[in-house]
Structures are given as C-alpha cells and as structure tokens.
Amino acid sequence: MQAVQRSKGTIRFTFKESMANLKKEPKKESLIMLHFNYGRGQRFKYSTGYYSCFLDWDLKKQRIRNKAHILNGGYVNDYLNMLETELYKEISTLDANGIPVTNKHLKQKLDQVTGKSQPKDIDEPIGLYKYMDKFLDHKKGKIADVTLRSYKQTKKLLERFNPNLDFDGIDLKFYDDFVLFLEEDDKSLNTIGKHIKNLKVFLRGATQDGVNKNMVFTRSDFKAPKEQTTAIYLSLEELGKIENLDLKDSSKKELARDIFIIGCHTGQRVSDYNGLTKNNIVELERNSKKVKFFKIKQKKTGKEVYCPITKSIKNILKKPRYGGAPPPKMNEQEINEEIKKIGHKAGIKEKIVLEYTRGGKKEIETEFKYNLIGTHTARRSFCTNMYLKGMPVFDIMHFSGHTTEKEFYKYIRVEKEERTLNIVSNGFFEI
C-alpha cells in the first residue's frame, strides 16, 4: 500500500477505550486512535476524529468492516489509509535527512494533511453557509439538477432553523433539535432523512477540503432516518394501456408518454432516459445479426450500459415527429404532471393504501394509483416486471445500476406471494 520505504516502527489503529470494556458492550462507540511506537519506548498517539464499535471493527485489518449499514465505512477506511501513508512518508523523510523523529514533527504533519492547521494567509475561517455556497457553485453542471435543488433546500431549512449555525455548533443536541424542527414543519420521515443525508454530504466535503474539523456527523447516532413507504410499479398490462392510448390530440402528453415508456423498457434513471439522442444508438452484431442498443453512460454511477431497443421503443422512434431519433428532452416536472393525467386516461384507478410518518406521527391514507405515477416509476416498473418474468437479478442489476441484491429487493415492489410463485414457476420444485 505504501510507495515509500517504511522506517522502523509500527502504526496501529485501535480504540481510545480498552478492548476489554468494548467487548462487554460491542455496540458502544469509541474514538479510533492512531498509535505509532518508535525508538526506545517512544509513543505517538493521534485522534482520527472517527468513531466505531467493536462489532463493526476488523481487528486483523484494523479497519471498519464492509457492512451495508455503515454508509461511510469506505470513506473512513480511505482516511485511515491516508493517515498511515502520510505518516510513513514523513518518517522516511526525517530519517533520510538525519532529523530525529519527534511527536511534534509527526503531529504537525498530520495536522497539515488533515486541515487541522490552517495556512497562515487565511485570516478568517470559512463559515458553514459560505462553504455551502461554494460547494453548490462547484457542483453546478456536475450533478443532476434535482440533486442540486435538494441540496439548496437543505441549506434553506438550516438557515431557517439557525441563521448563525457554524461547524462547531453541529453536535448531537443540534441533530435532535433539527429533526424535531423538521417534524414540526410537517416533513415526512424520509424527507427528514434526505436533509440529514444532504447535510452529511456538505460536512464530508468540508472535511475533505480541510474546512471542518468536527467529526460528530460520522457517528452512527447521527443517522439519516428512513422508512420503506408505499411505492408503486406498473404491470405489463398497465404499461400496455398507456402505450396504446391515442394521444395525437396533445403533442405534450404524447412526448411525456413516449419518454416514460423508454424508461420502462431500459430500466434507467430519468436523468439517463430523458434526453437520449441518435448518438446514443449503436449496433452490435450477434450471430451475424445486427441488434440496436442505446449506449448510455449513467450520470450517477459513470457506468456504461447497453440497453436493447425493444419493439415498443422502435415504434416510438418510427414516429414522424421524431425522425428516427429518440424523443427530445422534456422538463422532468412536466413529465411528472402529464404522466399522471395519462395514467388517469388509461384507467389506472386502483386505490392504493399509503402508510408513512409525517410530523413524527404515523399516517394512513388512500390514493388513486395514477396520482402516484412519476418519472421514478419507470425504472421500478422495469426492475419489477423483469424479475417477475424470470430474468436473473444479477442481469437486471446490470441495467438498473443497483450494486447489491439487498438494495435491489428493497427497491422492487413484489409481494411475498408473488415472489414465492415466481420462484416456484422457475422449475426448482416438483409440484
């Protein structure tokens, strides 16, 4: 892992609290410390600023375990790797120049690379909100517009909550008070979770840029709350009804429908299926037969995928208004508005029971299915329908961009009975 010659001495990462105590309370969090023993009994200790618990700690690797519930585990491990590499570099440099290794030298170096010691030409440290403004400006054009809007909403809510909030003011009391503020503002649990998650994105960026030293946001109890809500998918029969609607009297509705159908047949996010062009169409040869695909570089993951151009998509491309190209890009909000009207016209009027937490209270209500259709429904419909048709989950994930089966099964909307019947129909059981 190191690109330099290691000097004598051993770097270890362990907890501030004794392992004996943590073994008794394996879920209790403790500060992760860097230890370096050198010379004759010389010891150097340095706080990493991150916390973990005995259950989540790999004693052999001295790193956080790779577990699904630890959202920032990879980031923390990268940070520990960086500290180790930089410390070994500094030790080798001191050795090469005949300079004795001291705790003062080592601390100064790590303070420098972690941003704890600011350059002298910075008279005034940058505040939280000023940093957020710079962060948002930097992200323009690099992330999806909907994500940028979400970040801006979080900043506005924080400013409403506390106009004078700064990095040092973010602690567990702030967390509890801010969550309560959002509940009293009648926000749903998932919306609250979204804003906590966005705040952590800002804080992580500020930490990497050397602006923030407060690591409380990495604690497991500073979490983004989340609950599984009622999300729908459209069956193949329902998609057929939408696809076969005569919408020639409204070019706007027809455009929204056609873009949506492409999403239902490719399994992509709206940022990827809305706005495809002729340049995305490629031909690949299989058994001396040329097959057309959409070649798409997914904006969120950077992954390149080839999505077959199905019969339904071919019928859209053949329309004179498109001239053999995919439908032109349409404002996402307009697609969401029109696809609900289209769903109503197609007779998708099943009543859906919705259960969610809003304002800290459990809510139950019913809504017509057509009112729940949105651009996100396309990808979920693709995943669910392909699963029910028997396509291997691994292959569906290739298109959808899901990275784990656990994540995929949470995403699709298949009742236990449907899943059981789907397994039985695959021929594994003699019935």
Phi, psi and omega per residue, in radians:
M1 nan -0.499 -3.079
Q2 -1.607 2.555 3.117
A3 -1.799 0.087 -3.113
V4 -2.202 2.862 3.097
Q5 -1.227 2.213 -3.137
R6 -1.386 2.315 3.076
S7 -1.413 2.971 3.111
K8 -1.142 2.394 -3.109
G9 2.307 2.749 -3.073
T10 -2.201 2.257 3.063
I11 -1.707 2.252 3.087
R12 -2.256 2.647 2.996
F13 -2.025 2.193 3.128
T14 -2.621 -3.107 -3.076
F15 -1.554 2.700 3.085
K16 -1.178 -0.684 3.124
E17 -1.474 2.690 -3.068
S18 -1.154 2.535 3.129
M19 -1.094 -0.571 -3.141
A20 -1.055 -0.765 3.126
N21 -1.199 -0.698 -3.098
L22 -1.222 -0.528 3.083
K23 -1.134 -0.549 3.105
K24 -1.281 -0.532 3.105
E25 -2.210 1.301 -2.976
P26 -1.105 -0.273 3.128
K27 -1.698 -0.069 -3.133
K28 -1.298 2.329 -3.106
E29 -1.500 2.558 3.097
S30 -2.474 2.659 -3.118
L31 -1.181 2.354 3.096
I32 -1.465 2.198 -3.105
M33 -2.012 2.526 2.986
L34 -1.641 2.281 3.100
H35 -2.108 2.343 3.071
F36 -2.346 2.052 3.116
N37 -1.786 2.232 -3.104
Y38 -2.613 2.875 3.099
G39 1.039 -2.621 -3.139
R40 -1.643 1.542 3.088
G41 1.279 0.242 3.119
Q42 -1.362 2.341 -3.125
R43 -2.299 2.382 3.106
F44 -2.139 2.252 3.103
K45 -2.113 2.500 -3.122
Y46 -2.559 2.255 3.132
S47 -1.326 2.260 3.085
T48 -1.427 -0.321 -3.118
G49 1.506 -0.121 -3.108
Y50 -1.838 2.668 3.139
Y51 -2.045 2.645 2.988
S52 -2.676 3.087 3.096
C53 -2.151 2.914 -3.067
F54 -1.018 -0.692 -3.108
L55 -1.114 -0.559 -3.066
D56 -1.677 0.083 -3.035
W57 -1.861 2.242 3.076
D58 -1.552 1.864 -3.054
L59 -1.103 -0.640 -3.094
K60 -1.257 -0.821 -3.109
K61 -1.448 -0.294 -3.075
Q62 0.999 0.785 3.120
R63 -2.491 2.904 3.090
I64 -1.267 2.423 -3.135
R65 -1.176 2.681 3.095
N66 -1.466 1.572 -3.131
K67 -2.150 2.554 -3.049
A68 -1.075 -0.588 -3.048
H69 -1.379 -0.191 3.127
I70 -1.663 1.611 -2.982
L71 -1.145 -0.571 -3.074
N72 -1.916 0.332 -3.104
G73 -1.011 -0.782 3.132
G74 -1.088 -0.710 3.133
Y75 -1.112 -0.777 -3.135
V76 -1.097 -0.766 3.137
N77 -1.096 -0.686 3.078
D78 -1.068 -0.684 3.131
Y79 -1.121 -0.752 3.112
L80 -1.123 -0.706 3.093
N81 -1.046 -0.726 3.139
M82 -1.100 -0.790 3.126
L83 -1.034 -0.771 -3.127
E84 -1.093 -0.799 -3.126
T85 -1.095 -0.822 -3.101
E86 -1.136 -0.633 -3.139
L87 -1.177 -0.758 3.107
Y88 -1.119 -0.661 3.092
K89 -1.057 -0.799 -3.116
E90 -1.119 -0.725 -3.134
I91 -1.110 -0.759 3.138
S92 -1.121 -0.676 3.117
T93 -1.126 -0.771 3.111
L94 -1.087 -0.762 3.133
D95 -1.074 -0.776 -3.094
A96 -1.105 -0.500 -3.116
N97 -1.733 0.142 3.099
G98 1.179 0.427 -3.136
I99 -1.689 2.239 -3.136
P100 -1.082 2.441 3.089
V101 -1.340 2.216 3.081
T102 -2.276 2.758 3.098
N103 -1.048 -0.593 -3.132
K104 -1.106 -0.788 3.106
H105 -1.041 -0.814 -3.061
L106 -1.138 -0.741 3.137
K107 -1.129 -0.758 3.135
Q108 -1.024 -0.732 -3.128
K109 -1.125 -0.849 -3.112
L110 -1.196 -0.610 3.059
D111 -1.083 -0.627 -3.128
Q112 -1.199 -0.846 -3.055
V113 -1.303 -0.376 3.127
T114 -1.650 -0.091 3.108
G115 1.489 0.134 3.141
K116 -1.264 -0.486 3.052
S117 -1.854 2.048 -3.082
Q118 -1.456 2.560 3.049
P119 -1.017 2.594 -3.048
K120 -1.182 -0.377 -3.089
D121 -1.419 -0.009 3.074
I122 -1.640 1.848 -3.081
D123 -1.331 -0.685 -3.034
E124 -2.257 2.175 3.138
P125 -1.123 2.526 -3.133
I126 -1.274 2.386 -3.132
G127 -1.457 2.979 -3.096
L128 -1.030 -0.923 -3.051
Y129 -1.206 -0.615 3.085
K130 -1.151 -0.680 3.089
Y131 -1.118 -0.728 3.133
M132 -1.022 -0.725 3.118
D133 -1.063 -0.774 3.130
K134 -1.150 -0.687 3.123
F135 -1.073 -0.801 -3.122
L136 -1.145 -0.702 3.097
D137 -1.091 -0.705 -3.128
H138 -1.168 -0.551 -3.072
K139 -1.476 -0.208 -3.127
K140 -0.995 2.246 3.127
G141 1.392 -0.123 -3.128
K142 -1.828 -0.329 3.090
I143 -2.235 2.876 -3.121
A144 -1.073 2.542 -3.131
D145 -0.997 -0.671 -3.118
V146 -1.134 -0.612 3.096
T147 -1.211 -0.727 3.116
L148 -1.084 -0.734 3.109
R149 -1.095 -0.687 3.132
S150 -1.098 -0.732 3.103
Y151 -1.090 -0.730 -3.139
K152 -1.135 -0.662 3.097
Q153 -1.085 -0.720 3.120
T154 -1.081 -0.762 3.129
K155 -1.069 -0.749 -3.141
K156 -1.098 -0.724 3.121
L157 -1.125 -0.711 3.115
L158 -1.108 -0.695 3.130
E159 -1.169 -0.619 3.049
R160 -1.170 -0.699 -3.108
F161 -1.181 -0.817 -3.127
N162 -2.707 1.744 -3.101
P163 -1.079 -0.366 -3.083
N164 -1.839 0.247 -3.099
L165 -1.084 2.399 3.055
D166 -2.331 3.064 -3.073
F167 -0.958 -0.740 -3.076
D168 -1.174 -0.343 -3.110
G169 -1.484 -0.016 -3.111
I170 -1.608 1.816 3.093
D171 -2.422 -3.012 -3.075
L172 -1.198 -0.488 3.062
K173 -1.190 -0.752 3.046
F174 -0.977 -0.806 -3.116
Y175 -0.984 -0.883 -3.128
D176 -1.080 -0.746 -3.106
D177 -1.191 -0.684 -3.129
F178 -1.200 -0.711 3.081
V179 -1.073 -0.757 3.109
L180 -1.091 -0.721 3.094
F181 -1.016 -0.762 -3.136
L182 -1.206 -0.643 3.078
E183 -1.106 -0.765 3.135
E184 -1.203 -0.360 3.062
D185 -1.493 0.185 3.075
D186 1.145 0.564 3.097
K187 -1.480 2.536 3.087
S188 -1.281 2.837 -3.109
L189 -1.047 -0.738 -3.129
N190 -1.199 -0.557 3.070
T191 -1.189 -0.719 3.071
I192 -1.045 -0.797 3.114
G193 -1.039 -0.673 3.131
K194 -1.082 -0.747 -3.101
H195 -1.262 -0.590 3.050
I196 -1.153 -0.737 3.122
K197 -1.075 -0.744 3.114
N198 -1.110 -0.723 3.113
L199 -1.041 -0.709 3.139
K200 -1.166 -0.533 3.058
V201 -1.118 -0.803 3.086
F202 -1.025 -0.835 -3.071
L203 -1.168 -0.634 3.109
R204 -1.150 -0.729 3.096
G205 -1.099 -0.747 -3.141
A206 -1.129 -0.616 3.109
T207 -1.172 -0.780 3.135
Q208 -1.129 -0.552 -3.136
D209 -1.490 0.042 3.097
G210 1.347 0.270 -3.100
V211 -1.617 -0.575 -3.073
N212 -1.946 2.384 3.080
K213 -1.996 -0.133 -3.056
N214 -1.477 1.961 -3.025
M215 -1.780 0.259 -3.089
V216 -1.072 -0.457 -3.112
F217 -1.175 -0.214 3.134
T218 -1.520 -0.153 -3.132
R219 -1.190 2.628 -3.101
S220 -1.185 -0.436 3.132
D221 -1.491 -0.036 2.987
F222 -1.707 1.143 -2.950
K223 -1.874 2.754 3.060
A224 -1.557 1.875 -3.110
P225 -1.121 2.600 -3.095
K226 -2.704 2.508 3.041
E227 -2.404 2.643 3.105
Q228 -1.426 2.044 -3.130
T229 -1.773 3.088 -3.133
T230 -1.358 1.950 3.087
A231 -2.125 2.402 -3.031
I232 -1.765 2.852 2.903
Y233 -2.329 2.812 3.111
L234 -1.796 2.259 3.124
S235 -1.223 2.926 3.104
L236 -1.058 -0.625 3.109
E237 -1.134 -0.765 -3.138
E238 -1.176 -0.678 3.090
L239 -1.104 -0.645 3.096
G240 -1.079 -0.710 3.116
K241 -1.092 -0.739 3.130
I242 -1.179 -0.737 -3.092
E243 -1.132 -0.619 -3.052
N244 -1.570 0.012 3.111
L245 -1.145 2.444 3.056
D246 -1.522 1.894 -3.083
L247 -2.058 0.419 -3.085
K248 -1.143 -0.326 3.135
D249 -1.375 -0.142 3.138
S250 -2.455 1.751 -3.118
S251 -1.117 -0.515 3.131
K252 -1.176 -0.798 3.125
K253 -1.139 -0.710 -3.126
E254 -1.095 -0.730 3.129
L255 -1.104 -0.803 3.129
A256 -1.057 -0.772 3.135
R257 -1.080 -0.795 -3.067
D258 -1.155 -0.705 3.091
I259 -1.104 -0.760 -3.131
F260 -1.079 -0.751 -3.135
I261 -1.101 -0.681 3.083
I262 -1.056 -0.691 3.085
G263 -1.098 -0.676 -3.133
C264 -1.206 -0.369 -3.103
H265 -1.810 -0.143 3.132
T266 -1.940 -0.416 3.131
G267 1.322 0.349 -3.105
Q268 -1.649 2.844 3.002
R269 -1.236 2.756 -3.086
V270 -1.052 -0.563 3.137
S271 -1.137 -0.314 -3.138
D272 -1.801 -0.567 -3.106
Y273 -1.622 -0.250 3.116
N274 -1.691 1.928 3.133
G275 1.894 0.338 3.037
L276 -1.161 2.664 3.140
T277 -2.265 3.115 3.095
K278 -1.047 -0.496 3.141
N279 -1.128 -0.349 3.122
N280 -1.433 -0.199 -3.091
I281 -1.550 2.153 3.108
V282 -2.291 2.816 3.094
E283 -2.022 2.319 3.041
L284 -2.110 2.544 -3.091
E285 -1.738 2.328 3.094
R286 -2.427 2.094 -3.111
N287 0.912 0.846 3.118
S288 1.109 0.248 3.121
K289 -2.071 2.299 3.139
K290 -1.512 2.274 -3.131
V291 -2.102 2.367 -3.120
K292 -1.593 2.461 3.139
F293 -2.353 2.800 2.845
F294 -1.627 2.161 3.036
K295 -1.658 1.980 -3.014
I296 -2.187 2.276 2.983
K297 -1.718 1.928 -3.040
Q298 -1.152 2.240 -3.057
K299 -1.144 -0.641 -3.074
K300 -1.319 -0.722 -3.027
T301 -1.799 -0.343 -3.059
G302 1.354 0.023 -3.113
K303 -1.351 2.483 3.105
E304 -1.710 2.213 -3.139
V305 -2.251 2.676 3.067
Y306 -1.987 2.010 -3.101
C307 -1.860 2.109 -3.136
P308 -0.998 2.418 3.058
I309 -1.497 1.788 -3.050
T310 -1.316 3.029 3.118
K311 -1.025 -0.726 3.137
S312 -1.070 -0.720 3.127
I313 -1.209 -0.679 3.111
K314 -1.027 -0.706 3.129
N315 -1.098 -0.581 3.096
I316 -1.232 -0.788 -3.111
L317 -1.106 -0.484 -3.104
K318 -1.306 -0.254 -3.087
K319 -1.099 2.351 -3.100
P320 -0.955 -0.576 -3.074
R321 -1.173 -0.353 -3.114
Y322 -1.782 -0.304 3.076
G323 1.037 0.667 3.102
G324 1.474 -0.044 3.136
A325 -1.809 2.859 3.035
P326 -1.145 2.787 3.110
P327 -1.018 2.513 3.123
P328 -1.164 2.784 -3.111
K329 -1.090 2.493 -3.139
M330 -2.254 2.574 3.101
N331 -0.977 2.273 -3.050
E332 -1.072 -0.661 3.130
Q333 -1.105 -0.650 3.114
E334 -1.187 -0.665 3.080
I335 -1.058 -0.800 -3.140
N336 -1.042 -0.708 3.141
E337 -1.191 -0.792 -3.061
E338 -1.265 -0.639 -3.060
I339 -1.188 -0.474 3.051
K340 -1.185 -0.761 3.109
K341 -1.112 -0.687 3.128
I342 -1.138 -0.742 3.101
G343 -1.057 -0.696 3.084
H344 -1.106 -0.780 -3.135
K345 -1.132 -0.543 -3.135
A346 -1.415 -0.049 3.086
G347 1.411 0.437 3.131
I348 -1.536 1.387 -2.948
K349 -2.037 0.354 3.069
E350 -1.034 2.482 3.107
K351 -1.557 2.240 -3.092
I352 -1.943 2.307 3.079
V353 -1.501 2.176 -3.124
L354 -1.877 2.278 3.075
E355 -2.197 2.211 -3.126
Y356 -2.774 2.963 3.106
T357 -1.862 2.189 3.099
R358 -2.358 2.317 -3.136
G359 1.073 0.451 -3.141
G360 1.414 0.089 -3.114
K361 -2.131 2.542 3.091
K362 -1.265 2.311 -3.140
E363 -2.147 2.496 3.047
I364 -2.319 2.252 3.092
E365 -2.634 2.922 3.100
T366 -2.008 2.599 -3.132
E367 -2.571 2.545 3.064
F368 -1.161 2.475 -3.052
K369 -1.048 -0.633 -3.084
Y370 -1.096 -0.484 3.131
N371 -1.305 -0.194 -3.126
L372 -1.747 -0.056 -3.131
I373 -1.335 2.343 3.089
G374 -2.607 -3.134 -3.112
T375 -1.025 -0.561 -3.136
H376 -1.221 -0.349 -3.111
T377 -1.160 -0.476 -3.090
A378 -1.084 -0.887 -3.109
R379 -1.130 -0.729 -3.132
R380 -1.157 -0.638 3.117
S381 -1.139 -0.741 3.106
F382 -1.022 -0.895 -3.078
C383 -1.064 -0.797 -3.086
T384 -1.190 -0.793 -3.124
N385 -1.145 -0.703 3.114
M386 -1.145 -0.644 3.103
Y387 -1.116 -0.804 -3.125
L388 -1.180 -0.419 3.095
K389 -1.430 -0.144 3.078
G390 1.744 0.134 3.097
M391 -1.176 2.346 3.119
P392 -0.982 2.433 -3.101
V393 -0.991 -0.703 -3.138
F394 -1.013 -0.685 -3.136
D395 -1.244 -0.670 3.104
I396 -1.104 -0.735 -3.127
M397 -1.112 -0.479 3.089
H398 -1.033 -0.680 3.136
F399 -1.449 -0.774 -2.982
S400 -1.306 -0.448 -3.132
G401 1.607 0.038 3.068
H402 -1.167 2.510 -3.057
T403 -1.781 -0.340 3.118
T404 -2.351 2.656 3.104
E405 -1.142 -0.618 3.119
K406 -1.034 -0.777 3.111
E407 -1.117 -0.701 -3.124
F408 -1.126 -0.822 -3.096
Y409 -1.170 -0.481 3.044
K410 -1.215 -0.558 -3.021
Y411 -1.348 -0.782 -3.087
I412 -1.241 2.805 -3.125
R413 -2.048 1.474 -3.140
V414 -2.180 2.164 3.094
E415 -1.196 2.736 -3.124
K416 -0.988 -0.675 -3.139
E417 -1.112 -0.739 3.138
E418 -1.118 -0.720 -3.116
R419 -1.140 -0.720 3.122
T420 -1.098 -0.795 3.133
L421 -1.113 -0.625 3.131
N422 -1.144 -0.701 3.112
I423 -1.152 -0.767 -3.127
V424 -1.083 -0.687 -3.081
S425 -1.223 -0.224 -3.134
N426 -1.410 0.016 3.020
G427 1.507 0.229 -3.134
F428 -1.362 -0.366 -3.113
F429 -2.062 2.459 3.045
E430 -1.585 1.959 -3.080
I431 -2.143 nan nan
